[in-house]
Amino acid sequence: MDSQEKKPWWKRKWFVYGVIIFFGMGFVVQAIEGDYPTPQPVVSAPAVEANTAPQEQTAPQLSNADAKAELDRLMSLSKKGGLVTTYEFSDSASVVYADNNWYTQTVQFKKDFLAKIGTLKKAVTGYRHFEVRDAYSDEKVAEITSFSGSLEVYK
């Protein structure tokens, strides 16, 4: 029994295993928490005085005649491009009939097109809701809704 020397504390098996586990846990925690972005400090909004009225930022208003001319120009270009066959904006109907090129366009283009027509139509008639229907099947493919004014593209 005297032949066995006592190892120093840093060479003992339990110490080596403990160090390996400690650093292993550190790597695991770093891997888990390292993927998340660091939190940024919250910047509070500046205080607004009660007397100040909110400033409204509106687009420049078109006159009725200018809006009507722009709407006619837009629809004639759409007819030439094969996007629209006909349209009717009256008290009884607000419909645009889409041609075959409607289906080749992206959804974002269709929404931009609807928004442009809706803006011009509101300047001319005072309201912006209308439907886009397929010229051949009379199926509704898009619309600007009456109440919320949201742009809906179905096909």
KOLPADO-593630 format. One line per 4 residues: number of its first residue (from 1); their letters; for each residue x, y, z of N, C-alpha, C. Coordinates in steps of 0.2 Angstrom, whole numbers, plus 5000, padded with zeros to 4 digits. Layout:
REM KOLPADO-593630
NUM> a> X/Y/Z/X/Y/Z/X/Y/Z | ...
//
This chain:
REM KOLPADO-593630
1> mdsq> 5004/4994/5000/5000/5000/5000/5004/5006/5000 | 5010/5005/5002/5014/5011/5002/5017/5013/4995 | 5017/5008/4991/5019/5009/4984/5015/5014/4980 | 5009/5015/4982/5004/5019/4979/5005/5026/4981
5> ekkp> 5007/5031/4977/5008/5038/4979/5001/5041/4978 | 5000/5046/4983/4994/5050/4982/4995/5055/4976 | 4991/5055/4971/4991/5060/4966/4990/5067/4968 | 4992/5072/4965/4990/5079/4967/4983/5080/4965
9> wwkr> 4980/5085/4968/4972/5086/4967/4971/5087/4960 | 4975/5090/4956/4974/5092/4950/4974/5087/4945 | 4977/5081/4947/4978/5075/4943/4973/5070/4944 | 4969/5071/4949/4964/5066/4951/4958/5065/4945
13> kwfv> 4956/5059/4945/4951/5058/4940/4944/5062/4940 | 4942/5063/4946/4936/5067/4947/4936/5074/4946 | 4943/5077/4947/4944/5084/4945/4944/5085/4937 | 4947/5080/4934/4947/5081/4926/4940/5080/4924
17> ygvi> 4936/5075/4926/4929/5075/4924/4925/5081/4925 | 4926/5084/4931/4923/5090/4933/4924/5096/4928 | 4931/5096/4927/4933/5102/4922/4929/5101/4915 | 4930/5095/4913/4927/5093/4906/4919/5095/4906
21> iffg> 4916/5093/4911/4908/5094/4912/4907/5101/4912 | 4911/5105/4916/4910/5112/4917/4911/5116/4910 | 4916/5114/4907/4917/5118/4900/4912/5115/4895 | 4910/5109/4895/4905/5106/4891/4898/5110/4892
25> mgfv> 4896/5111/4898/4890/5115/4900/4891/5122/4897 | 4897/5125/4898/4898/5131/4895/4897/5132/4887 | 4899/5127/4884/4898/5127/4877/4891/5126/4875 | 4887/5122/4879/4880/5120/4877/4876/5127/4878
29> vqai> 4878/5130/4884/4874/5136/4885/4876/5142/4880 | 4882/5142/4878/4884/5147/4873/4880/5145/4866 | 4880/5139/4865/4876/5137/4858/4869/5139/4858 | 4866/5138/4864/4859/5140/4865/4857/5147/4865
33> egdy> 4861/5151/4869/4860/5158/4870/4863/5162/4864 | 4868/5159/4861/4872/5163/4856/4868/5165/4849 | 4862/5161/4848/4858/5162/4842/4853/5168/4843 | 4852/5170/4849/4847/5175/4850/4851/5182/4849
37> ptpq> 4847/5187/4847/4850/5194/4846/4850/5197/4853 | 4855/5201/4854/4856/5204/4861/4850/5209/4861 | 4847/5210/4867/4842/5215/4868/4844/5222/4867 | 4840/5226/4864/4842/5233/4863/4839/5237/4868
41> pvvs> 4842/5243/4870/4838/5247/4875/4832/5250/4872 | 4827/5251/4876/4821/5254/4873/4821/5262/4873 | 4820/5265/4868/4820/5272/4867/4813/5274/4868 | 4811/5278/4873/4805/5281/4873/4803/5287/4868
45> apav> 4797/5287/4866/4795/5293/4862/4796/5299/4865 | 4797/5305/4862/4797/5311/4865/4790/5313/4867 | 4790/5317/4873/4783/5319/4875/4780/5324/4870 | 4774/5324/4869/4770/5328/4865/4766/5333/4869
49> eant> 4766/5339/4868/4762/5344/4871/4755/5343/4870 | 4751/5345/4875/4744/5344/4874/4741/5349/4869 | 4744/5355/4868/4741/5360/4864/4743/5359/4857 | 4747/5355/4855/4749/5354/4848/4744/5349/4844
53> apqe> 4742/5352/4839/4737/5348/4835/4741/5343/4830 | 4739/5337/4829/4743/5333/4825/4743/5335/4817 | 4749/5335/4814/4749/5337/4807/4747/5331/4803 | 4743/5332/4798/4741/5327/4793/4745/5328/4787
57> qtap> 4748/5322/4785/4751/5322/4779/4747/5318/4774 | 4745/5322/4769/4740/5320/4764/4744/5321/4757 | 4742/5316/4752/4744/5317/4746/4741/5323/4742 | 4744/5326/4738/4741/5332/4734/4735/5330/4731
61> qlsn> 4730/5334/4732/4723/5332/4729/4723/5334/4722 | 4720/5330/4718/4719/5331/4711/4712/5334/4710 | 4712/5338/4705/4705/5341/4703/4701/5335/4700 | 4695/5336/4700/4690/5331/4697/4692/5330/4690
65> adak> 4693/5335/4686/4694/5335/4679/4701/5331/4678 | 4706/5333/4682/4713/5330/4681/4713/5322/4683 | 4709/5321/4688/4708/5314/4690/4704/5310/4685 | 4699/5313/4682/4696/5309/4676/4700/5308/4670
69> aeld> 4704/5313/4668/4709/5312/4663/4714/5307/4664 | 4717/5307/4670/4722/5302/4672/4719/5295/4672 | 4712/5294/4675/4709/5288/4675/4708/5285/4668 | 4706/5290/4663/4704/5288/4656/4711/5286/4653
73> rlms> 4716/5289/4654/4723/5288/4651/4725/5281/4654 | 4725/5280/4661/4727/5273/4664/4723/5267/4661 | 4716/5268/4660/4712/5263/4657/4713/5262/4650 | 4715/5267/4646/4716/5266/4639/4723/5262/4638
77> lskk> 4728/5264/4642/4734/5260/4642/4733/5253/4644 | 4729/5252/4649/4728/5245/4651/4724/5241/4646 | 4720/5244/4642/4717/5241/4636/4722/5239/4631 | 4726/5244/4630/4731/5242/4625/4736/5237/4627
81> gglv> 4737/5236/4633/4742/5231/4636/4738/5224/4637 | 4732/5224/4636/4728/5218/4636/4727/5216/4644 | 4727/5221/4648/4726/5219/4655/4718/5220/4657 | 4715/5225/4653/4708/5226/4654/4704/5226/4647
85> ttye> 4698/5223/4647/4694/5224/4641/4690/5230/4641 | 4686/5230/4646/4681/5236/4647/4681/5238/4655 | 4678/5244/4656/4676/5246/4663/4670/5250/4663 | 4667/5250/4669/4661/5254/4670/4661/5257/4677
89> fsds> 4661/5264/4677/4660/5267/4684/4654/5271/4683 | 4649/5269/4686/4643/5273/4687/4640/5272/4693 | 4634/5275/4694/4630/5275/4701/4628/5267/4702 | 4626/5264/4696/4624/5257/4697/4629/5252/4697
93> asvv> 4635/5253/4694/4640/5248/4693/4647/5251/4694 | 4651/5247/4697/4658/5249/4697/4662/5243/4696 | 4664/5242/4690/4667/5235/4688/4672/5237/4682 | 4678/5233/4683/4683/5233/4678/4683/5225/4676
97> yadn> 4683/5224/4669/4683/5218/4667/4691/5216/4664 | 4694/5211/4667/4701/5209/4666/4701/5205/4660 | 4706/5205/4657/4708/5201/4651/4713/5196/4653 | 4715/5192/4648/4720/5186/4650/4727/5188/4653
101> nwyt> 4729/5194/4651/4735/5196/4654/4735/5198/4662 | 4729/5198/4664/4728/5199/4672/4732/5194/4675 | 4731/5188/4673/4733/5182/4676/4741/5181/4676 | 4744/5184/4672/4751/5184/4671/4755/5189/4676
105> qtvq> 4751/5193/4679/4754/5199/4683/4755/5196/4690 | 4760/5199/4694/4761/5197/4701/4756/5200/4705 | 4755/5198/4711/4750/5200/4716/4752/5207/4717 | 4758/5209/4718/4760/5216/4720/4758/5221/4715
109> fkkd> 4759/5219/4709/4757/5223/4703/4749/5224/4703 | 4746/5219/4704/4738/5219/4704/4736/5224/4710 | 4739/5223/4716/4737/5228/4721/4739/5235/4720 | 4745/5236/4717/4746/5243/4715/4742/5246/4710
113> flak> 4740/5242/4705/4735/5243/4700/4728/5245/4703 | 4726/5241/4707/4719/5242/4711/4720/5249/4715 | 4725/5250/4718/4726/5256/4722/4726/5262/4718 | 4729/5262/4712/4729/5268/4708/4722/5269/4705
117> igtl> 4719/5264/4703/4712/5265/4701/4708/5268/4706 | 4708/5265/4712/4704/5267/4718/4705/5274/4720 | 4712/5276/4720/4713/5283/4721/4710/5288/4716 | 4711/5286/4710/4708/5291/4705/4701/5291/4705
121> kkav> 4698/5285/4706/4690/5284/4706/4688/5288/4712 | 4691/5288/4718/4689/5292/4724/4689/5300/4722 | 4694/5302/4718/4695/5309/4717/4689/5311/4712 | 4687/5306/4708/4682/5308/4703/4675/5307/4706
125> tgyr> 4673/5301/4709/4666/5300/4711/4665/5301/4719 | 4671/5301/4723/4670/5302/4730/4670/5295/4734 | 4670/5290/4730/4671/5283/4734/4676/5279/4729 | 4679/5274/4733/4684/5270/4729/4683/5263/4728
129> hfev> 4677/5260/4731/4676/5253/4730/4674/5251/4723 | 4677/5245/4721/4675/5243/4714/4677/5235/4714 | 4675/5232/4709/4677/5225/4708/4680/5224/4701 | 4685/5219/4701/4688/5217/4695/4685/5210/4693
133> rday> 4682/5209/4687/4679/5203/4685/4683/5200/4679 | 4683/5194/4678/4685/5191/4672/4680/5192/4666 | 4683/5195/4661/4679/5197/4655/4675/5191/4652 | 4678/5185/4653/4675/5179/4649/4670/5175/4654
137> sdek> 4672/5174/4660/4668/5170/4665/4664/5174/4670 | 4665/5181/4670/4662/5185/4675/4663/5183/4682 | 4669/5180/4683/4671/5178/4690/4675/5184/4693 | 4673/5185/4700/4677/5190/4703/4684/5188/4704
141> vaei> 4689/5192/4702/4696/5191/4703/4699/5196/4708 | 4696/5201/4709/4699/5206/4714/4694/5211/4715 | 4695/5215/4721/4691/5220/4723/4694/5225/4728 | 4691/5231/4728/4693/5235/4734/4686/5235/4738
145> tsfs> 4686/5233/4744/4680/5233/4748/4677/5239/4750 | 4671/5239/4751/4667/5245/4753/4669/5248/4759 | 4669/5244/4765/4669/5247/4771/4677/5248/4774 | 4681/5244/4773/4688/5244/4775/4692/5247/4770
149> gsle> 4690/5247/4764/4695/5249/4758/4701/5245/4757 | 4700/5238/4759/4706/5234/4758/4706/5231/4751 | 4712/5230/4749/4714/5227/4742/4714/5220/4743 | 4709/5216/4739/4709/5209/4739/4710/5207/4732
153> vyk> 4715/5202/4731/4716/5199/4725/4714/5191/4726 | 4710/5189/4722/4708/5182/4722/4711/5178/4717 | 4712/5180/4711/4716/5176/4706/4720/5181/4702
//
